[in-house]
Amino acid sequence: MSLKQQLFAHCREHFSAAIKAAEAAIASAREASQNETKSSAGDKYETAREMMQQEIDMNTARLHQSQLQLSALERVDVSKAYDRVQPGSLVHTDNGSFFIAVSAGHFTIDDIKYYAISIESPIGRHMVGKQQGETFTLNGKQFAISRVE
């Protein structure tokens, strides 16, 4: 498996886990809401149900966002080698290595840290279209691209 395929797999696992966690949290909140019984305290029942509904809404938003990210990831082609920065490329700079796909944090493979970023992220916008040997500056820090795969 190529390095880009490994990074792709890590991103897929990241969003699959986020989807499962959100689904589990929604199910748990729904169950808790259904098991809540009316109490003699009056508003306590309605407050608990409203808190559960807020929990469901928050996790539904997380679920939707993770599904969108996974869908965007699936459209990335990691089988090709690129000479310019675009989705699916792996960019090595003097300040880190970046997998251009979706924003999914960082992953360590063979003791090297790789950042999974979106082309729409601030650093992604600065990199897009650049090639080996070019530089860009972000937040006062200069980056030199040593290789694009």
N, CA, C and O atoms as a GROMACS GRO file, in nm:
protein
  596
    1MET      N    1   0.085  -0.118   0.000
    1MET     CA    2   0.000   0.000   0.000
    1MET      C    3   0.090   0.124   0.000
    1MET      O    4   0.182   0.134   0.081
    2SER      N    5   0.062   0.217  -0.090
    2SER     CA    6   0.143   0.338  -0.099
    2SER      C    7   0.117   0.428   0.022
    2SER      O    8   0.019   0.411   0.094
    3LEU      N    9   0.206   0.524   0.041
    3LEU     CA   10   0.191   0.617   0.152
    3LEU      C   11   0.060   0.696   0.140
    3LEU      O   12  -0.010   0.714   0.239
    4LYS      N   13   0.028   0.741   0.020
    4LYS     CA   14  -0.098   0.816   0.002
    4LYS      C   15  -0.218   0.726   0.031
    4LYS      O   16  -0.316   0.772   0.088
    5GLN      N   17  -0.212   0.600  -0.007
    5GLN     CA   18  -0.322   0.508   0.024
    5GLN      C   19  -0.334   0.486   0.174
    5GLN      O   20  -0.445   0.474   0.226
    6GLN      N   21  -0.220   0.480   0.244
    6GLN     CA   22  -0.224   0.467   0.390
    6GLN      C   23  -0.287   0.590   0.454
    6GLN      O   24  -0.369   0.577   0.545
    7LEU      N   25  -0.249   0.708   0.407
    7LEU     CA   26  -0.308   0.831   0.461
    7LEU      C   27  -0.457   0.838   0.431
    7LEU      O   28  -0.536   0.880   0.516
    8PHE      N   29  -0.495   0.797   0.311
    8PHE     CA   30  -0.636   0.792   0.273
    8PHE      C   31  -0.711   0.698   0.369
    8PHE      O   32  -0.819   0.733   0.417
    9ALA      N   33  -0.654   0.582   0.395
    9ALA     CA   34  -0.718   0.484   0.485
    9ALA      C   35  -0.730   0.541   0.627
    9ALA      O   36  -0.832   0.519   0.692
   10HIS      N   37  -0.628   0.612   0.674
   10HIS     CA   38  -0.636   0.674   0.807
   10HIS      C   39  -0.748   0.778   0.812
   10HIS      O   40  -0.823   0.784   0.910
   11CYS      N   41  -0.760   0.858   0.707
   11CYS     CA   42  -0.868   0.957   0.701
   11CYS      C   43  -1.004   0.889   0.700
   11CYS      O   44  -1.096   0.932   0.770
   12ARG      N   45  -1.018   0.783   0.622
   12ARG     CA   46  -1.145   0.709   0.616
   12ARG      C   47  -1.179   0.654   0.754
   12ARG      O   48  -1.293   0.664   0.799
   13GLU      N   49  -1.081   0.595   0.822
   13GLU     CA   50  -1.104   0.541   0.956
   13GLU      C   51  -1.144   0.652   1.053
   13GLU      O   52  -1.233   0.634   1.137
   14HIS      N   53  -1.079   0.767   1.041
   14HIS     CA   54  -1.109   0.882   1.127
   14HIS      C   55  -1.256   0.921   1.116
   14HIS      O   56  -1.324   0.937   1.217
   15PHE      N   57  -1.305   0.937   0.992
   15PHE     CA   58  -1.444   0.980   0.974
   15PHE      C   59  -1.543   0.867   1.000
   15PHE      O   60  -1.654   0.894   1.046
   16SER      N   61  -1.507   0.743   0.972
   16SER     CA   62  -1.595   0.630   1.004
   16SER      C   63  -1.615   0.621   1.155
   16SER      O   64  -1.726   0.596   1.202
   17ALA      N   65  -1.508   0.641   1.231
   17ALA     CA   66  -1.518   0.638   1.378
   17ALA      C   67  -1.603   0.754   1.428
   17ALA      O   68  -1.682   0.738   1.521
   18ALA      N   69  -1.587   0.871   1.367
   18ALA     CA   70  -1.666   0.988   1.408
   18ALA      C   71  -1.814   0.964   1.379
   18ALA      O   72  -1.899   1.002   1.459
   19ILE      N   73  -1.844   0.902   1.267
   19ILE     CA   74  -1.984   0.871   1.231
   19ILE      C   75  -2.042   0.772   1.331
   19ILE      O   76  -2.154   0.792   1.379
   20LYS      N   77  -1.968   0.667   1.364
   20LYS     CA   78  -2.018   0.568   1.460
   20LYS      C   79  -2.039   0.631   1.597
   20LYS      O   80  -2.138   0.601   1.664
   21ALA      N   81  -1.947   0.718   1.640
   21ALA     CA   82  -1.960   0.784   1.771
   21ALA      C   83  -2.083   0.874   1.774
   21ALA      O   84  -2.156   0.876   1.873
   22ALA      N   85  -2.105   0.949   1.668
   22ALA     CA   86  -2.222   1.038   1.663
   22ALA      C   87  -2.351   0.957   1.662
   22ALA      O   88  -2.447   0.993   1.730
   23GLU      N   89  -2.354   0.849   1.585
   23GLU     CA   90  -2.474   0.764   1.581
   23GLU      C   91  -2.502   0.704   1.718
   23GLU      O   92  -2.618   0.697   1.760
   24ALA      N   93  -2.398   0.660   1.787
   24ALA     CA   94  -2.416   0.602   1.920
   24ALA      C   95  -2.465   0.707   2.020
   24ALA      O   96  -2.551   0.678   2.103
   25ALA      N   97  -2.412   0.828   2.011
   25ALA     CA   98  -2.455   0.935   2.101
   25ALA      C   99  -2.600   0.974   2.075
   25ALA      O  100  -2.675   1.001   2.169
   26ILE      N  101  -2.640   0.976   1.950
   26ILE     CA  102  -2.780   1.007   1.915
   26ILE      C  103  -2.872   0.900   1.970
   26ILE      O  104  -2.975   0.930   2.031
   27ALA      N  105  -2.836   0.774   1.950
   27ALA     CA  106  -2.918   0.663   2.000
   27ALA      C  107  -2.929   0.668   2.152
   27ALA      O  108  -3.036   0.646   2.208
   28SER      N  109  -2.818   0.697   2.218
   28SER     CA  110  -2.818   0.704   2.364
   28SER      C  111  -2.906   0.819   2.414
   28SER      O  112  -2.982   0.802   2.509
   29ALA      N  113  -2.896   0.934   2.350
   29ALA     CA  114  -2.978   1.049   2.391
   29ALA      C  115  -3.126   1.022   2.365
   29ALA      O  116  -3.211   1.060   2.446
   30ARG      N  117  -3.158   0.958   2.254
   30ARG     CA  118  -3.298   0.924   2.225
   30ARG      C  119  -3.354   0.828   2.330
   30ARG      O  120  -3.466   0.844   2.377
   31GLU      N  121  -3.274   0.729   2.364
   31GLU     CA  122  -3.317   0.633   2.465
   31GLU      C  123  -3.337   0.701   2.600
   31GLU      O  124  -3.436   0.676   2.669
   32ALA      N  125  -3.243   0.788   2.636
   32ALA     CA  126  -3.255   0.859   2.764
   32ALA      C  127  -3.378   0.949   2.764
   32ALA      O  128  -3.447   0.961   2.865
   33SER      N  129  -3.406   1.011   2.650
   33SER     CA  130  -3.523   1.099   2.639
   33SER      C  131  -3.653   1.019   2.653
   33SER      O  132  -3.747   1.063   2.718
   34GLN      N  133  -3.656   0.901   2.591
   34GLN     CA  134  -3.777   0.818   2.598
   34GLN      C  135  -3.796   0.758   2.736
   34GLN      O  136  -3.910   0.732   2.777
   35ASN      N  137  -3.688   0.735   2.808
   35ASN     CA  138  -3.697   0.675   2.941
   35ASN      C  139  -3.724   0.778   3.050
   35ASN      O  140  -3.756   0.742   3.163
   36GLU      N  141  -3.712   0.906   3.016
   36GLU     CA  142  -3.738   1.012   3.114
   36GLU      C  143  -3.888   1.010   3.147
   36GLU      O  144  -3.972   1.013   3.057
   37THR      N  145  -3.920   1.006   3.274
   37THR     CA  146  -4.060   1.003   3.315
   37THR      C  147  -4.095   1.136   3.381
   37THR      O  148  -4.010   1.206   3.435
   38LYS      N  149  -4.223   1.167   3.375
   38LYS     CA  150  -4.269   1.290   3.439
   38LYS      C  151  -4.245   1.280   3.589
   38LYS      O  152  -4.272   1.178   3.653
   39SER      N  153  -4.193   1.390   3.642
   39SER     CA  154  -4.168   1.393   3.786
   39SER      C  155  -4.259   1.496   3.850
   39SER      O  156  -4.320   1.578   3.782
   40SER      N  157  -4.267   1.490   3.980
   40SER     CA  158  -4.350   1.586   4.052
   40SER      C  159  -4.284   1.724   4.056
   40SER      O  160  -4.345   1.822   4.097
   41ALA      N  161  -4.159   1.730   4.012
   41ALA     CA  162  -4.087   1.857   4.013
   41ALA      C  163  -4.130   1.949   3.899
   41ALA      O  164  -4.080   2.060   3.888
   42GLY      N  165  -4.221   1.904   3.814
   42GLY     CA  166  -4.276   1.989   3.710
   42GLY      C  167  -4.182   2.012   3.593
   42GLY      O  168  -4.175   1.930   3.502
   43ASP      N  169  -4.110   2.122   3.594
   43ASP     CA  170  -4.025   2.161   3.482
   43ASP      C  171  -3.903   2.071   3.466
   43ASP      O  172  -3.838   2.074   3.362
   44LYS      N  173  -3.872   1.991   3.567
   44LYS     CA  174  -3.755   1.904   3.559
   44LYS      C  175  -3.766   1.809   3.439
   44LYS      O  176  -3.667   1.786   3.369
   45TYR      N  177  -3.883   1.755   3.415
   45TYR     CA  178  -3.907   1.664   3.304
   45TYR      C  179  -3.881   1.733   3.171
   45TYR      O  180  -3.808   1.681   3.087
   46GLU      N  181  -3.940   1.851   3.153
   46GLU     CA  182  -3.925   1.924   3.027
   46GLU      C  183  -3.780   1.968   3.007
   46GLU      O  184  -3.730   1.965   2.895
   47THR      N  185  -3.713   2.008   3.114
   47THR     CA  186  -3.573   2.049   3.104
   47THR      C  187  -3.485   1.932   3.061
   47THR      O  188  -3.398   1.948   2.976
   48ALA      N  189  -3.506   1.818   3.119
   48ALA     CA  190  -3.427   1.698   3.083
   48ALA      C  191  -3.452   1.660   2.938
   48ALA      O  192  -3.357   1.627   2.866
   49ARG      N  193  -3.577   1.663   2.895
   49ARG     CA  194  -3.608   1.630   2.755
   49ARG      C  195  -3.544   1.731   2.660
   49ARG      O  196  -3.494   1.693   2.554
   50GLU      N  197  -3.546   1.859   2.696
   50GLU     CA  198  -3.486   1.962   2.611
   50GLU      C  199  -3.334   1.942   2.603
   50GLU      O  200  -3.274   1.961   2.497
   51MET      N  201  -3.273   1.905   2.713
   51MET     CA  202  -3.128   1.879   2.712
   51MET      C  203  -3.096   1.760   2.623
   51MET      O  204  -2.996   1.762   2.551
   52MET      N  205  -3.178   1.658   2.627
   52MET     CA  206  -3.157   1.541   2.541
   52MET      C  207  -3.176   1.579   2.395
   52MET      O  208  -3.103   1.532   2.308
   53GLN      N  209  -3.276   1.665   2.367
   53GLN     CA  210  -3.298   1.709   2.229
   53GLN      C  211  -3.179   1.791   2.179
   53GLN      O  212  -3.140   1.779   2.063
   54GLN      N  213  -3.123   1.874   2.264
   54GLN     CA  214  -3.004   1.952   2.225
   54GLN      C  215  -2.886   1.859   2.196
   54GLN      O  216  -2.809   1.882   2.104
   55GLU      N  217  -2.874   1.756   2.276
   55GLU     CA  218  -2.769   1.656   2.255
   55GLU      C  219  -2.788   1.585   2.120
   55GLU      O  220  -2.693   1.564   2.045
   56ILE      N  221  -2.913   1.549   2.091
   56ILE     CA  222  -2.944   1.485   1.963
   56ILE      C  223  -2.912   1.579   1.847
   56ILE      O  224  -2.851   1.537   1.749
   57ASP      N  225  -2.952   1.704   1.858
   57ASP     CA  226  -2.928   1.802   1.752
   57ASP      C  227  -2.779   1.823   1.728
   57ASP      O  228  -2.734   1.828   1.614
   58MET      N  229  -2.702   1.836   1.836
   58MET     CA  230  -2.558   1.857   1.825
   58MET      C  231  -2.491   1.736   1.757
   58MET      O  232  -2.406   1.754   1.670
   59ASN      N  233  -2.528   1.618   1.796
   59ASN     CA  234  -2.468   1.498   1.738
   59ASN      C  235  -2.517   1.472   1.596
   59ASN      O  236  -2.445   1.414   1.515
   60THR      N  237  -2.638   1.514   1.565
   60THR     CA  238  -2.687   1.503   1.428
   60THR      C  239  -2.605   1.593   1.337
   60THR      O  240  -2.571   1.554   1.226
   61ALA      N  241  -2.572   1.712   1.384
   61ALA     CA  242  -2.486   1.803   1.306
   61ALA      C  243  -2.347   1.743   1.288
   61ALA      O  244  -2.290   1.750   1.178
   62ARG      N  245  -2.292   1.684   1.393
   62ARG     CA  246  -2.161   1.617   1.383
   62ARG      C  247  -2.166   1.501   1.284
   62ARG      O  248  -2.075   1.483   1.203
   63LEU      N  249  -2.272   1.424   1.291
   63LEU     CA  250  -2.289   1.311   1.200
   63LEU      C  251  -2.293   1.359   1.056
   63LEU      O  252  -2.226   1.304   0.970
   64HIS      N  253  -2.372   1.462   1.031
   64HIS     CA  254  -2.385   1.516   0.896
   64HIS      C  255  -2.250   1.567   0.844
   64HIS      O  256  -2.213   1.540   0.730
   65GLN      N  257  -2.177   1.641   0.928
   65GLN     CA  258  -2.048   1.695   0.888
   65GLN      C  259  -1.949   1.582   0.858
   65GLN      O  260  -1.875   1.590   0.760
   66SER      N  261  -1.947   1.480   0.940
   66SER     CA  262  -1.856   1.367   0.918
   66SER      C  263  -1.892   1.291   0.791
   66SER      O  264  -1.804   1.247   0.718
   67GLN      N  265  -2.022   1.277   0.764
   67GLN     CA  266  -2.064   1.212   0.640
   67GLN      C  267  -2.022   1.293   0.518
   67GLN      O  268  -1.980   1.237   0.417
   68LEU      N  269  -2.034   1.426   0.527
   68LEU     CA  270  -1.991   1.512   0.416
   68LEU      C  271  -1.840   1.499   0.392
   68LEU      O  272  -1.795   1.492   0.278
   69GLN      N  273  -1.764   1.498   0.501
   69GLN     CA  274  -1.619   1.485   0.489
   69GLN      C  275  -1.580   1.350   0.428
   69GLN      O  276  -1.491   1.343   0.344
   70LEU      N  277  -1.646   1.245   0.472
   70LEU     CA  278  -1.618   1.112   0.417
   70LEU      C  279  -1.653   1.108   0.268
   70LEU      O  280  -1.579   1.050   0.189
   71SER      N  281  -1.763   1.168   0.232
   71SER     CA  282  -1.803   1.174   0.092
   71SER      C  283  -1.700   1.252   0.009
   71SER      O  284  -1.665   1.210  -0.101
   72ALA      N  285  -1.652   1.363   0.061
   72ALA     CA  286  -1.549   1.442  -0.008
   72ALA      C  287  -1.420   1.361  -0.022
   72ALA      O  288  -1.354   1.366  -0.126
   73LEU      N  289  -1.385   1.289   0.083
   73LEU     CA  290  -1.264   1.205   0.079
   73LEU      C  291  -1.274   1.100  -0.030
   73LEU      O  292  -1.177   1.075  -0.101
   74GLU      N  293  -1.391   1.039  -0.045
   74GLU     CA  294  -1.409   0.933  -0.144
   74GLU      C  295  -1.390   0.983  -0.287
   74GLU      O  296  -1.365   0.903  -0.378
   75ARG      N  297  -1.402   1.113  -0.308
   75ARG     CA  298  -1.383   1.169  -0.442
   75ARG      C  299  -1.237   1.201  -0.473
   75ARG      O  300  -1.205   1.241  -0.585
   76VAL      N  301  -1.148   1.185  -0.375
   76VAL     CA  302  -1.007   1.216  -0.393
   76VAL      C  303  -0.937   1.098  -0.459
   76VAL      O  304  -0.955   0.983  -0.418
   77ASP      N  305  -0.858   1.125  -0.562
   77ASP     CA  306  -0.785   1.020  -0.634
   77ASP      C  307  -0.640   1.016  -0.584
   77ASP      O  308  -0.561   1.105  -0.613
   78VAL      N  309  -0.608   0.912  -0.509
   78VAL     CA  310  -0.472   0.898  -0.457
   78VAL      C  311  -0.387   0.805  -0.543
   78VAL      O  312  -0.270   0.780  -0.511
   79SER      N  313  -0.443   0.755  -0.651
   79SER     CA  314  -0.368   0.662  -0.735
   79SER      C  315  -0.273   0.734  -0.830
   79SER      O  316  -0.179   0.674  -0.881
   80LYS      N  317  -0.296   0.863  -0.854
   80LYS     CA  318  -0.214   0.938  -0.947
   80LYS      C  319  -0.099   1.009  -0.876
   80LYS      O  320  -0.109   1.042  -0.757
   81ALA      N  321   0.009   1.031  -0.949
   81ALA     CA  322   0.119   1.115  -0.901
   81ALA      C  323   0.093   1.255  -0.955
   81ALA      O  324   0.055   1.272  -1.071
   82TYR      N  325   0.112   1.354  -0.872
   82TYR     CA  326   0.086   1.492  -0.911
   82TYR      C  327   0.217   1.572  -0.912
   82TYR      O  328   0.309   1.542  -0.836
   83ASP      N  329   0.224   1.672  -0.999
   83ASP     CA  330   0.340   1.760  -0.997
   83ASP      C  331   0.302   1.898  -0.943
   83ASP      O  332   0.389   1.980  -0.915
   84ARG      N  333   0.173   1.923  -0.930
   84ARG     CA  334   0.122   2.046  -0.869
   84ARG      C  335   0.028   2.009  -0.754
   84ARG      O  336  -0.037   1.904  -0.757
   85VAL      N  337   0.022   2.097  -0.655
   85VAL     CA  338  -0.062   2.071  -0.538
   85VAL      C  339  -0.209   2.080  -0.577
   85VAL      O  340  -0.256   2.180  -0.631
   86GLN      N  341  -0.281   1.972  -0.548
   86GLN     CA  342  -0.425   1.961  -0.571
   86GLN      C  343  -0.477   1.847  -0.485
   86GLN      O  344  -0.398   1.770  -0.429
   87PRO      N  345  -0.611   1.833  -0.474
   87PRO     CA  346  -0.663   1.723  -0.394
   87PRO      C  347  -0.605   1.589  -0.441
   87PRO      O  348  -0.604   1.559  -0.560
   88GLY      N  349  -0.559   1.511  -0.344
   88GLY     CA  350  -0.499   1.381  -0.374
   88GLY      C  351  -0.348   1.384  -0.373
   88GLY      O  352  -0.284   1.279  -0.380
   89SER      N  353  -0.290   1.503  -0.364
   89SER     CA  354  -0.144   1.511  -0.364
   89SER      C  355  -0.088   1.504  -0.222
   89SER      O  356  -0.157   1.533  -0.124
   90LEU      N  357   0.036   1.464  -0.215
   90LEU     CA  358   0.111   1.461  -0.091
   90LEU      C  359   0.222   1.563  -0.108
   90LEU      O  360   0.304   1.552  -0.200
   91VAL      N  361   0.225   1.662  -0.019
   91VAL     CA  362   0.318   1.774  -0.032
   91VAL      C  363   0.418   1.771   0.083
   91VAL      O  364   0.380   1.769   0.200
   92HIS      N  365   0.545   1.771   0.048
   92HIS     CA  366   0.652   1.774   0.148
   92HIS      C  367   0.712   1.915   0.146
   92HIS      O  368   0.751   1.965   0.041
   93THR      N  369   0.717   1.977   0.263
   93THR     CA  370   0.777   2.110   0.276
   93THR      C  371   0.885   2.105   0.382
   93THR      O  372   0.903   2.004   0.451
   94ASP      N  373   0.956   2.214   0.395
   94ASP     CA  374   1.056   2.223   0.501
   94ASP      C  375   0.992   2.240   0.638
   94ASP      O  376   1.062   2.238   0.740
   95ASN      N  377   0.860   2.256   0.642
   95ASN     CA  378   0.787   2.272   0.768
   95ASN      C  379   0.676   2.168   0.784
   95ASN      O  380   0.575   2.197   0.848
   96GLY      N  381   0.693   2.050   0.728
   96GLY     CA  382   0.596   1.944   0.744
   96GLY      C  383   0.548   1.885   0.613
   96GLY      O  384   0.574   1.940   0.505
   97SER      N  385   0.480   1.773   0.625
   97SER     CA  386   0.424   1.703   0.509
   97SER      C  387   0.273   1.705   0.519
   97SER      O  388   0.217   1.686   0.627
   98PHE      N  389   0.207   1.728   0.405
   98PHE     CA  390   0.063   1.751   0.402
   98PHE      C  391  -0.003   1.664   0.298
   98PHE      O  392   0.038   1.660   0.182
   99PHE      N  393  -0.107   1.592   0.342
   99PHE     CA  394  -0.191   1.514   0.252
   99PHE      C  395  -0.311   1.600   0.218
   99PHE      O  396  -0.390   1.634   0.306
  100ILE      N  397  -0.325   1.636   0.092
  100ILE     CA  398  -0.431   1.727   0.050
  100ILE      C  399  -0.556   1.646   0.016
  100ILE      O  400  -0.564   1.583  -0.090
  101ALA      N  401  -0.651   1.648   0.106
  101ALA     CA  402  -0.775   1.572   0.087
  101ALA      C  403  -0.886   1.639   0.167
  101ALA      O  404  -0.962   1.720   0.114
  102VAL      N  405  -0.896   1.606   0.295
  102VAL     CA  406  -0.994   1.663   0.387
  102VAL      C  407  -0.923   1.692   0.519
  102VAL      O  408  -0.820   1.632   0.550
  103SER      N  409  -0.978   1.783   0.595
  103SER     CA  410  -0.919   1.816   0.724
  103SER      C  411  -0.951   1.704   0.822
  103SER      O  412  -1.066   1.683   0.862
  104ALA      N  413  -0.846   1.632   0.861
  104ALA     CA  414  -0.865   1.518   0.952
  104ALA      C  415  -0.756   1.510   1.058
  104ALA      O  416  -0.736   1.404   1.117
  105GLY      N  417  -0.686   1.618   1.081
  105GLY     CA  418  -0.581   1.616   1.183
  105GLY      C  419  -0.451   1.562   1.128
  105GLY      O  420  -0.418   1.579   1.011
  106HIS      N  421  -0.378   1.496   1.216
  106HIS     CA  422  -0.249   1.443   1.172
  106HIS      C  423  -0.238   1.295   1.204
  106HIS      O  424  -0.304   1.243   1.294
  107PHE      N  425  -0.153   1.229   1.126
  107PHE     CA  426  -0.128   1.086   1.141
  107PHE      C  427   0.021   1.063   1.134
  107PHE      O  428   0.091   1.132   1.061
  108THR      N  429   0.069   0.968   1.210
  108THR     CA  430   0.212   0.936   1.209
  108THR      C  431   0.229   0.800   1.142
  108THR      O  432   0.170   0.700   1.183
  109ILE      N  433   0.313   0.799   1.039
  109ILE     CA  434   0.347   0.676   0.968
  109ILE      C  435   0.498   0.669   0.959
  109ILE      O  436   0.562   0.762   0.911
  110ASP      N  437   0.554   0.558   1.006
  110ASP     CA  438   0.700   0.539   1.007
  110ASP      C  439   0.770   0.657   1.074
  110ASP      O  440   0.870   0.708   1.023
  111ASP      N  441   0.717   0.698   1.188
  111ASP     CA  442   0.773   0.806   1.270
  111ASP      C  443   0.774   0.943   1.201
  111ASP      O  444   0.848   1.032   1.243
  112ILE      N  445   0.695   0.960   1.098
  112ILE     CA  446   0.683   1.090   1.030
  112ILE      C  447   0.538   1.135   1.044
  112ILE      O  448   0.445   1.058   1.019
  113LYS      N  449   0.521   1.261   1.084
  113LYS     CA  450   0.388   1.318   1.102
  113LYS      C  451   0.340   1.379   0.970
  113LYS      O  452   0.410   1.458   0.907
  114TYR      N  453   0.219   1.340   0.931
  114TYR     CA  454   0.154   1.392   0.811
  114TYR      C  455   0.025   1.460   0.852
  114TYR      O  456  -0.052   1.407   0.933
  115TYR      N  457   0.001   1.578   0.797
  115TYR     CA  458  -0.121   1.652   0.826
  115TYR      C  459  -0.219   1.634   0.711
  115TYR      O  460  -0.186   1.662   0.595
  116ALA      N  461  -0.338   1.587   0.743
  116ALA     CA  462  -0.444   1.574   0.643
  116ALA      C  463  -0.520   1.707   0.643
  116ALA      O  464  -0.584   1.743   0.742
  117ILE      N  465  -0.513   1.778   0.530
  117ILE     CA  466  -0.575   1.910   0.523
  117ILE      C  467  -0.665   1.920   0.400
  117ILE      O  468  -0.651   1.845   0.303
  118SER      N  469  -0.755   2.012   0.406
  118SER     CA  470  -0.843   2.042   0.294
  118SER      C  471  -0.779   2.150   0.208
  118SER      O  472  -0.703   2.232   0.257
  119ILE      N  473  -0.810   2.148   0.082
  119ILE     CA  474  -0.762   2.252  -0.010
  119ILE      C  475  -0.824   2.387   0.029
  119ILE      O  476  -0.771   2.492  -0.007
  120GLU      N  477  -0.937   2.385   0.102
  120GLU     CA  478  -1.003   2.508   0.144
  120GLU      C  479  -0.946   2.564   0.274
  120GLU      O  480  -0.982   2.675   0.314
  121SER      N  481  -0.859   2.489   0.341
  121SER     CA  482  -0.798   2.538   0.464
  121SER      C  483  -0.703   2.654   0.429
  121SER      O  484  -0.663   2.667   0.314
  122PRO      N  485  -0.667   2.736   0.528
  122PRO     CA  486  -0.575   2.847   0.497
  122PRO      C  487  -0.444   2.800   0.432
  122PRO      O  488  -0.400   2.860   0.334
  123ILE      N  489  -0.383   2.697   0.484
  123ILE     CA  490  -0.258   2.650   0.425
  123ILE      C  491  -0.282   2.584   0.290
  123ILE      O  492  -0.200   2.596   0.199
  124GLY      N  493  -0.394   2.515   0.277
  124GLY     CA  494  -0.429   2.453   0.148
  124GLY      C  495  -0.448   2.557   0.039
  124GLY      O  496  -0.404   2.536  -0.074
  125ARG      N  497  -0.513   2.668   0.073
  125ARG     CA  498  -0.532   2.776  -0.025
  125ARG      C  499  -0.399   2.837  -0.070
  125ARG      O  500  -0.385   2.878  -0.185
  126HIS      N  501  -0.303   2.843   0.022
  126HIS     CA  502  -0.171   2.896  -0.013
  126HIS      C  503  -0.091   2.798  -0.101
  126HIS      O  504  -0.009   2.840  -0.182
  127MET      N  505  -0.116   2.670  -0.083
  127MET     CA  506  -0.040   2.568  -0.156
  127MET      C  507  -0.095   2.536  -0.294
  127MET      O  508  -0.018   2.503  -0.385
  128VAL      N  509  -0.225   2.544  -0.312
  128VAL     CA  510  -0.289   2.496  -0.434
  128VAL      C  511  -0.222   2.552  -0.560
  128VAL      O  512  -0.198   2.672  -0.572
  129GLY      N  513  -0.192   2.460  -0.653
  129GLY     CA  514  -0.132   2.497  -0.780
  129GLY      C  515   0.019   2.510  -0.778
  129GLY      O  516   0.081   2.521  -0.883
  130LYS      N  517   0.077   2.509  -0.660
  130LYS     CA  518   0.223   2.524  -0.650
  130LYS      C  519   0.290   2.390  -0.682
  130LYS      O  520   0.226   2.285  -0.678
  131GLN      N  521   0.419   2.397  -0.713
  131GLN     CA  522   0.495   2.276  -0.744
  131GLN      C  523   0.628   2.278  -0.671
  131GLN      O  524   0.661   2.375  -0.602
  132GLN      N  525   0.702   2.172  -0.687
  132GLN     CA  526   0.831   2.156  -0.622
  132GLN      C  527   0.918   2.279  -0.648
  132GLN      O  528   0.925   2.329  -0.761
  133GLY      N  529   0.984   2.328  -0.543
  133GLY     CA  530   1.073   2.443  -0.555
  133GLY      C  531   1.006   2.575  -0.525
  133GLY      O  532   1.075   2.674  -0.500
  134GLU      N  533   0.874   2.580  -0.527
  134GLU     CA  534   0.804   2.706  -0.499
  134GLU      C  535   0.789   2.725  -0.348
  134GLU      O  536   0.798   2.630  -0.271
  135THR      N  537   0.767   2.850  -0.309
  135THR     CA  538   0.750   2.884  -0.168
  135THR      C  539   0.621   2.962  -0.149
  135THR      O  540   0.562   3.014  -0.244
  136PHE      N  541   0.577   2.968  -0.024
  136PHE     CA  542   0.464   3.051   0.014
  136PHE      C  543   0.481   3.087   0.160
  136PHE      O  544   0.554   3.021   0.234
  137THR      N  545   0.412   3.192   0.202
  137THR     CA  546   0.420   3.239   0.340
  137THR      C  547   0.281   3.236   0.401
  137THR      O  548   0.184   3.281   0.340
  138LEU      N  549   0.273   3.183   0.521
  138LEU     CA  550   0.147   3.178   0.595
  138LEU      C  551   0.175   3.221   0.737
  138LEU      O  552   0.261   3.164   0.805
  139ASN      N  553   0.103   3.321   0.782
  139ASN     CA  554   0.120   3.373   0.919
  139ASN      C  555   0.265   3.408   0.949
  139ASN      O  556   0.314   3.382   1.060
  140GLY      N  557   0.334   3.467   0.854
  140GLY     CA  558   0.471   3.509   0.873
  140GLY      C  559   0.575   3.397   0.866
  140GLY      O  560   0.694   3.421   0.885
  141LYS      N  561   0.530   3.276   0.837
  141LYS     CA  562   0.621   3.161   0.829
  141LYS      C  563   0.632   3.118   0.684
  141LYS      O  564   0.532   3.096   0.616
  142GLN      N  565   0.755   3.106   0.637
  142GLN     CA  566   0.776   3.067   0.497
  142GLN      C  567   0.787   2.914   0.485
  142GLN      O  568   0.849   2.847   0.568
  143PHE      N  569   0.725   2.863   0.380
  143PHE     CA  570   0.727   2.720   0.350
  143PHE      C  571   0.789   2.703   0.212
  143PHE      O  572   0.754   2.774   0.118
  144ALA      N  573   0.882   2.609   0.201
  144ALA     CA  574   0.942   2.575   0.072
  144ALA      C  575   0.896   2.433   0.038
  144ALA      O  576   0.915   2.340   0.116
  145ILE      N  577   0.837   2.417  -0.081
  145ILE     CA  578   0.789   2.285  -0.122
  145ILE      C  579   0.906   2.208  -0.181
  145ILE      O  580   0.964   2.247  -0.282
  146SER      N  581   0.939   2.096  -0.116
  146SER     CA  582   1.052   2.014  -0.163
  146SER      C  583   1.008   1.903  -0.258
  146SER      O  584   1.086   1.856  -0.341
  147ARG      N  585   0.880   1.861  -0.244
  147ARG     CA  586   0.833   1.753  -0.333
  147ARG      C  587   0.680   1.749  -0.330
  147ARG      O  588   0.617   1.771  -0.227
  148VAL      N  589   0.623   1.721  -0.448
  148VAL     CA  590   0.478   1.699  -0.460
  148VAL      C  591   0.461   1.562  -0.524
  148VAL      O  592   0.520   1.533  -0.629
  149GLU      N  593   0.381   1.478  -0.462
  149GLU     CA  594   0.355   1.343  -0.514
  149GLU      C  595   0.210   1.330  -0.556
  149GLU      O  596   0.169   1.224  -0.602
   0.00000   0.00000   0.00000
